[in-house]
Amino acid sequence: MNHEWKNIKSTILESAEEIIKTREKHIGNEWWDEECKEAISKKNIARKKCLQKRTRANQEQYTQARKEANKICKEKKKQWLNNGIKTNRRSTYTK
């Protein structure tokens, strides 16, 4: 029974791959890098600290870390979009 199931499964997968083909994985956030990752990590640590012991100082540290992380990620995304727009303009003018 197990052997038959494996045979059916492999046949279906092979047929599907021939007919449908596989697609490459799309990377959504090309602008995301280590700097963004580090800023988000610091923000998350500050948030955990704030949730464990809610003091004004912890709340302020979390707020600052959140603002900094948002600022870094916004700037990276903005630069990435602007670079994409500039390259599209150049390719349009060079044609």
MDAnalysis code that builds the backbone (N, CA, C; Angstrom):
import MDAnalysis as mda
import numpy as np

u = mda.Universe.empty(285, n_residues=95, atom_resindex=np.repeat(np.arange(95), 3), trajectory=True)
u.add_TopologyAttr("name", ["N", "CA", "C"] * 95)
u.add_TopologyAttr("resid", np.arange(1, 96))
u.add_TopologyAttr("resname", ["MET", "ASN", "HIS", "GLU", "TRP", "LYS", "ASN", "ILE", "LYS", "SER", "THR", "ILE", "LEU", "GLU", "SER", "ALA", "GLU", "GLU", "ILE", "ILE", "LYS", "THR", "ARG", "GLU", "LYS", "HIS", "ILE", "GLY", "ASN", "GLU", "TRP", "TRP", "ASP", "GLU", "GLU", "CYS", "LYS", "GLU", "ALA", "ILE", "SER", "LYS", "LYS", "ASN", "ILE", "ALA", "ARG", "LYS", "LYS", "CYS", "LEU", "GLN", "LYS", "ARG", "THR", "ARG", "ALA", "ASN", "GLN", "GLU", "GLN", "TYR", "THR", "GLN", "ALA", "ARG", "LYS", "GLU", "ALA", "ASN", "LYS", "ILE", "CYS", "LYS", "GLU", "LYS", "LYS", "LYS", "GLN", "TRP", "LEU", "ASN", "ASN", "GLY", "ILE", "LYS", "THR", "ASN", "ARG", "ARG", "SER", "THR", "TYR", "THR", "LYS"])
u.atoms.positions = np.array([
    [0.827, -1.190, 0.000],
    [0.000, 0.000, 0.000],
    [0.879, 1.265, 0.000],
    [1.902, 1.252, 0.844],
    [2.801, 2.397, 0.941],
    [3.551, 2.611, -0.372],
    [4.002, 1.552, -0.982],
    [4.733, 1.625, -2.250],
    [3.839, 2.190, -3.356],
    [2.573, 1.770, -3.371],
    [1.633, 2.267, -4.383],
    [1.393, 3.762, -4.215],
    [1.246, 4.197, -2.941],
    [1.027, 5.620, -2.683],
    [2.217, 6.444, -3.164],
    [3.439, 6.005, -2.870],
    [4.628, 6.731, -3.313],
    [4.687, 6.808, -4.834],
    [4.293, 5.737, -5.502],
    [4.286, 5.692, -6.956],
    [3.265, 6.690, -7.516],
    [2.072, 6.714, -6.947],
    [1.025, 7.653, -7.393],
    [1.464, 9.090, -7.137],
    [2.010, 9.333, -5.953],
    [2.445, 10.677, -5.582],
    [3.525, 11.188, -6.534],
    [4.526, 10.358, -6.809],
    [5.606, 10.795, -7.698],
    [5.095, 11.032, -9.118],
    [4.150, 10.216, -9.577],
    [3.571, 10.402, -10.905],
    [2.825, 11.726, -10.993],
    [2.039, 12.027, -9.983],
    [1.278, 13.288, -9.967],
    [2.230, 14.478, -9.938],
    [3.254, 14.427, -9.097],
    [4.208, 15.535, -9.002],
    [4.979, 15.748, -10.303],
    [5.377, 14.679, -10.946],
    [6.084, 14.795, -12.223],
    [5.185, 15.394, -13.295],
    [3.943, 14.932, -13.356],
    [3.003, 15.464, -14.346],
    [2.730, 16.943, -14.105],
    [2.523, 17.293, -12.849],
    [2.254, 18.695, -12.518],
    [3.445, 19.572, -12.879],
    [4.644, 19.095, -12.638],
    [5.837, 19.884, -12.957],
    [5.995, 20.071, -14.462],
    [5.657, 19.057, -15.237],
    [5.735, 19.167, -16.695],
    [4.703, 20.149, -17.228],
    [3.487, 20.069, -16.716],
    [2.394, 20.873, -17.248],
    [2.421, 22.297, -16.694],
    [2.504, 22.427, -15.400],
    [2.393, 23.738, -14.762],
    [3.727, 24.476, -14.743],
    [4.812, 23.764, -14.604],
    [6.159, 24.324, -14.455],
    [6.288, 24.975, -13.077],
    [7.498, 25.182, -12.658],
    [7.715, 25.822, -11.373],
    [8.088, 27.280, -11.595],
    [7.655, 28.117, -10.667],
    [7.976, 29.532, -10.745],
    [9.088, 29.856, -9.769],
    [9.873, 30.847, -10.132],
    [10.918, 31.287, -9.225],
    [10.286, 32.106, -8.117],
    [10.889, 32.029, -6.948],
    [10.373, 32.744, -5.798],
    [10.626, 34.236, -5.955],
    [9.607, 35.024, -5.717],
    [9.708, 36.478, -5.838],
    [10.177, 37.064, -4.510],
    [11.210, 37.873, -4.581],
    [11.705, 38.532, -3.382],
    [10.948, 39.844, -3.244],
    [10.209, 39.985, -2.146],
    [9.359, 41.144, -1.963],
    [10.093, 42.390, -1.529],
    [10.925, 42.272, -0.539],
    [11.588, 43.447, 0.010],
    [13.061, 43.441, -0.366],
    [13.366, 43.943, -1.525],
    [14.750, 43.985, -1.978],
    [15.549, 45.032, -1.214],
    [14.865, 45.983, -0.633],
    [15.537, 47.057, 0.094],
    [15.931, 46.628, 1.498],
    [15.390, 45.530, 1.997],
    [15.651, 45.052, 3.357],
    [17.096, 44.563, 3.455],
    [17.835, 45.057, 4.465],
    [19.214, 44.633, 4.636],
    [19.530, 44.445, 6.120],
    [20.785, 44.251, 6.432],
    [21.208, 43.978, 7.805],
    [20.931, 45.155, 8.739],
    [21.073, 46.367, 8.227],
    [20.830, 47.551, 9.061],
    [19.370, 47.596, 9.517],
    [18.452, 47.299, 8.609],
    [17.029, 47.252, 8.955],
    [16.767, 46.133, 9.965],
    [17.356, 44.992, 9.711],
    [17.174, 43.837, 10.586],
    [17.659, 44.136, 12.005],
    [18.803, 44.801, 12.093],
    [19.368, 45.146, 13.404],
    [18.485, 46.157, 14.139],
    [17.983, 47.154, 13.420],
    [17.126, 48.168, 14.034],
    [15.834, 47.545, 14.549],
    [15.238, 46.647, 13.782],
    [14.012, 45.981, 14.207],
    [14.282, 45.091, 15.415],
    [15.434, 44.448, 15.426],
    [15.801, 43.594, 16.554],
    [15.934, 44.420, 17.837],
    [16.595, 45.575, 17.743],
    [16.728, 46.463, 18.907],
    [15.363, 46.937, 19.384],
    [14.485, 47.258, 18.449],
    [13.137, 47.695, 18.799],
    [12.392, 46.590, 19.536],
    [12.513, 45.356, 19.047],
    [11.819, 44.234, 19.677],
    [12.338, 43.966, 21.087],
    [13.637, 44.106, 21.281],
    [14.217, 43.932, 22.615],
    [13.683, 45.003, 23.559],
    [13.632, 46.247, 23.086],
    [13.110, 47.336, 23.906],
    [11.628, 47.111, 24.223],
    [10.884, 46.566, 23.283],
    [9.465, 46.297, 23.508],
    [9.275, 45.227, 24.586],
    [10.064, 44.154, 24.482],
    [9.974, 43.091, 25.493],
    [10.297, 43.626, 26.883],
    [11.331, 44.469, 26.954],
    [11.725, 45.065, 28.223],
    [10.600, 45.946, 28.770],
    [9.966, 46.685, 27.874],
    [8.871, 47.573, 28.274],
    [7.666, 46.765, 28.761],
    [7.389, 45.647, 28.112],
    [6.250, 44.822, 28.516],
    [6.508, 44.124, 29.849],
    [7.766, 43.771, 30.118],
    [8.086, 43.094, 31.369],
    [8.010, 44.049, 32.553],
    [8.528, 45.244, 32.379],
    [8.512, 46.227, 33.452],
    [8.165, 47.575, 32.850],
    [6.927, 47.972, 33.030],
    [6.429, 49.186, 32.391],
    [6.759, 50.412, 33.236],
    [7.881, 51.038, 32.891],
    [8.261, 52.293, 33.531],
    [8.338, 53.364, 32.450],
    [8.413, 54.596, 32.884],
    [8.511, 55.689, 31.910],
    [9.795, 55.583, 31.094],
    [10.874, 55.202, 31.746],
    [12.163, 55.084, 31.055],
    [12.104, 53.980, 29.997],
    [11.546, 52.825, 30.349],
    [11.426, 51.732, 29.387],
    [10.504, 52.107, 28.231],
    [9.412, 52.794, 28.554],
    [8.479, 53.237, 27.515],
    [9.155, 54.212, 26.566],
    [9.951, 55.112, 27.109],
    [10.664, 56.102, 26.286],
    [11.722, 55.421, 25.409],
    [12.438, 54.436, 25.968],
    [13.429, 53.707, 25.181],
    [12.760, 52.969, 24.028],
    [11.609, 52.361, 24.300],
    [10.880, 51.645, 23.249],
    [10.407, 52.617, 22.169],
    [9.882, 53.757, 22.581],
    [9.405, 54.752, 21.618],
    [10.551, 55.227, 20.727],
    [11.701, 55.490, 21.326],
    [12.862, 55.937, 20.558],
    [13.346, 54.848, 19.598],
    [13.380, 53.618, 20.082],
    [13.834, 52.507, 19.236],
    [12.865, 52.299, 18.073],
    [11.568, 52.442, 18.332],
    [10.570, 52.295, 17.271],
    [10.712, 53.391, 16.225],
    [10.902, 54.620, 16.685],
    [11.082, 55.735, 15.752],
    [12.324, 55.535, 14.895],
    [13.406, 55.092, 15.519],
    [14.662, 54.878, 14.801],
    [14.516, 53.763, 13.761],
    [13.867, 52.672, 14.157],
    [13.673, 51.554, 13.227],
    [12.809, 51.986, 12.046],
    [11.733, 52.706, 12.323],
    [10.864, 53.182, 11.246],
    [11.610, 54.129, 10.312],
    [12.439, 54.998, 10.891],
    [13.194, 55.960, 10.091],
    [14.173, 55.237, 9.158],
    [14.903, 54.274, 9.700],
    [15.883, 53.534, 8.901],
    [15.192, 52.777, 7.771],
    [14.132, 52.058, 8.098],
    [13.441, 51.264, 7.075],
    [12.797, 52.152, 6.014],
    [12.226, 53.269, 6.437],
    [11.624, 54.204, 5.478],
    [12.662, 54.738, 4.508],
    [13.820, 55.137, 5.047],
    [14.883, 55.682, 4.206],
    [15.401, 54.647, 3.207],
    [15.595, 53.414, 3.666],
    [16.081, 52.352, 2.775],
    [15.090, 52.119, 1.638],
    [13.809, 52.063, 1.982],
    [12.788, 51.822, 0.966],
    [12.707, 52.998, -0.004],
    [12.807, 54.202, 0.521],
    [12.751, 55.399, -0.312],
    [13.924, 55.433, -1.290],
    [15.125, 55.123, -0.794],
    [16.304, 55.090, -1.669],
    [16.147, 54.030, -2.746],
    [15.639, 52.859, -2.362],
    [15.449, 51.766, -3.316],
    [14.455, 52.165, -4.406],
    [13.342, 52.796, -4.003],
    [12.344, 53.234, -4.983],
    [12.911, 54.304, -5.910],
    [13.638, 55.261, -5.349],
    [14.226, 56.322, -6.168],
    [15.247, 55.760, -7.155],
    [16.043, 54.816, -6.716],
    [17.014, 54.192, -7.625],
    [16.296, 53.455, -8.750],
    [15.204, 52.792, -8.427],
    [14.425, 52.093, -9.449],
    [13.828, 53.053, -10.457],
    [13.341, 54.181, -9.973],
    [12.757, 55.187, -10.861],
    [13.838, 55.783, -11.769],
    [14.988, 56.066, -11.187],
    [16.085, 56.642, -11.983],
    [16.549, 55.672, -13.062],
    [16.659, 54.399, -12.734],
    [17.102, 53.433, -13.750],
    [16.063, 53.278, -14.840],
    [14.789, 53.317, -14.492],
    [13.741, 53.235, -15.516],
    [13.755, 54.457, -16.431],
    [14.016, 55.626, -15.862],
    [14.103, 56.831, -16.676],
    [15.270, 56.745, -17.651],
    [16.409, 56.303, -17.144],
    [17.597, 56.205, -17.995],
    [17.357, 55.237, -19.136],
    [16.740, 54.099, -18.840],
    [16.519, 53.115, -19.892],
    [15.497, 53.638, -20.910],
    [14.570, 54.471, -20.474],
    [13.594, 55.034, -21.408],
    [14.256, 56.055, -22.319],
    [15.163, 56.891, -21.755],
    [15.829, 57.907, -22.568],
    [16.886, 57.320, -23.513],
    [17.471, 56.217, -23.144],
    [18.524, 55.654, -23.973],
    [17.979, 54.851, -25.149],
    [16.715, 54.551, -25.165],
    [16.146, 53.751, -26.252],
    [15.957, 54.519, -27.504],
])
